[in-house]
């Protein structure tokens, strides 16, 4: 399924805006030095993750979140050589705390409320 790159960029931007609004690394004036310096750990991962979300053909939330997680985890600096990830089930996973925000963006994009199934 071919995905329009503008749609990918739009979804990625909306996800990053939600995350940046609550990111502990942002400055008091809401600017972000890490993002400007290219040091944001999520920035490079969100666009491919947005593409993965848009390729999911399902009305339920779990596959969208799973596609996002798979894409982010595949590029995570904390994964093991075998692809497994210990931080995923802990507070060290950079995505865990932001999942509710990502769910909001996905629901807004697809225009419906869906249930988030435990992963």
C-alpha positions as CSV (number, residue, x, y, z in Angstrom):
1,X,0.0,0.0,0.0
2,X,1.5,3.3,-1.1
3,X,1.4,6.0,1.5
4,X,1.3,9.7,0.7
5,X,4.5,11.2,2.3
6,X,2.6,14.4,3.2
7,X,0.2,12.3,5.2
8,X,3.1,10.6,6.9
9,X,4.8,14.0,7.7
10,X,1.5,15.4,9.0
11,X,0.9,12.4,11.3
12,X,4.6,12.5,12.5
13,X,4.4,16.2,13.2
14,X,1.2,15.9,15.2
15,X,2.8,13.1,17.3
16,X,5.9,15.1,17.9
17,X,4.0,18.2,18.9
18,X,2.1,16.2,21.5
19,X,5.3,14.7,22.8
20,X,7.3,17.9,22.8
21,X,4.6,19.7,24.8
22,X,5.3,17.5,27.8
23,X,8.9,16.5,27.1
24,X,11.1,17.1,30.2
25,X,13.9,18.3,28.0
26,X,12.0,21.4,26.7
27,X,13.0,24.8,27.8
28,X,10.7,27.1,29.9
29,X,9.7,29.0,26.8
30,X,8.7,25.6,25.2
31,X,11.6,25.6,22.7
32,X,13.8,22.5,22.5
33,X,17.6,22.6,22.3
34,X,17.9,18.8,21.8
35,X,15.5,18.9,18.8
36,X,17.4,21.9,17.3
37,X,20.7,20.1,17.8
38,X,19.4,16.8,16.3
39,X,19.8,15.1,19.6
40,X,16.1,14.2,20.2
41,X,16.0,10.5,20.7
42,X,12.5,10.2,19.2
43,X,12.7,12.6,16.3
44,X,14.4,10.2,13.8
45,X,12.1,7.3,14.8
46,X,8.7,9.0,14.6
47,X,8.5,9.4,10.8
48,X,9.0,5.7,10.0
49,X,6.7,4.9,12.9
50,X,4.0,7.2,11.4
51,X,4.4,5.4,8.1
52,X,3.9,2.0,9.9
53,X,0.8,3.3,11.6
54,X,-0.7,4.4,8.3
55,X,-0.1,1.0,6.8
56,X,-2.2,-0.8,9.4
57,X,-5.6,-1.7,8.1
58,X,-7.6,-2.2,11.3
59,X,-10.3,-0.3,13.2
60,X,-8.8,-1.4,16.5
61,X,-6.0,0.4,18.4
62,X,-3.7,-2.4,19.3
63,X,-2.3,-3.1,15.8
64,X,-1.6,0.7,15.3
65,X,0.3,0.8,18.6
66,X,2.1,-2.4,17.8
67,X,3.2,-1.1,14.5
68,X,4.5,2.1,16.1
69,X,6.3,0.1,18.8
70,X,7.9,-2.3,16.3
71,X,9.2,0.5,14.2
72,X,10.6,2.5,17.2
73,X,12.0,-0.5,18.9
74,X,13.7,-1.6,15.7
75,X,15.8,1.6,15.9
76,X,16.1,1.8,19.6
77,X,19.6,2.3,21.0
78,X,18.7,0.2,24.1
79,X,17.7,-3.0,22.3
80,X,19.8,-6.2,22.5
81,X,21.6,-7.8,19.6
82,X,18.7,-10.3,19.2
83,X,16.2,-7.5,18.8
84,X,14.6,-7.9,22.3
85,X,14.2,-5.0,24.6
86,X,14.4,-5.0,28.4
87,X,13.5,-1.3,28.8
88,X,10.2,-1.8,26.9
89,X,8.5,-3.1,30.1
90,X,10.1,-0.5,32.4
91,X,10.2,3.3,33.0
92,X,13.3,3.4,30.8
93,X,11.3,2.9,27.6
94,X,11.1,6.4,26.0
95,X,7.8,5.5,24.3
96,X,5.8,4.1,27.2
97,X,5.1,7.5,28.9
98,X,4.0,9.0,25.6
99,X,1.7,6.3,24.4
100,X,-1.5,8.0,25.6
101,X,-0.6,11.1,23.5
102,X,0.1,8.9,20.5
103,X,-3.2,7.2,20.9
104,X,-4.9,10.7,20.9
105,X,-3.2,11.6,17.6
106,X,-4.2,8.2,16.0
107,X,-7.8,8.6,17.1
108,X,-7.9,12.1,15.8
109,X,-6.4,11.0,12.5
110,X,-8.8,8.1,12.0
111,X,-11.8,10.0,13.3
112,X,-13.0,7.6,15.9
113,X,-12.5,6.5,19.5
114,X,-11.0,3.1,19.9
115,X,-10.0,1.0,22.9
116,X,-6.3,0.7,23.8
117,X,-5.6,-3.0,24.3
118,X,-2.9,-3.9,26.8
119,X,0.3,-4.9,25.1
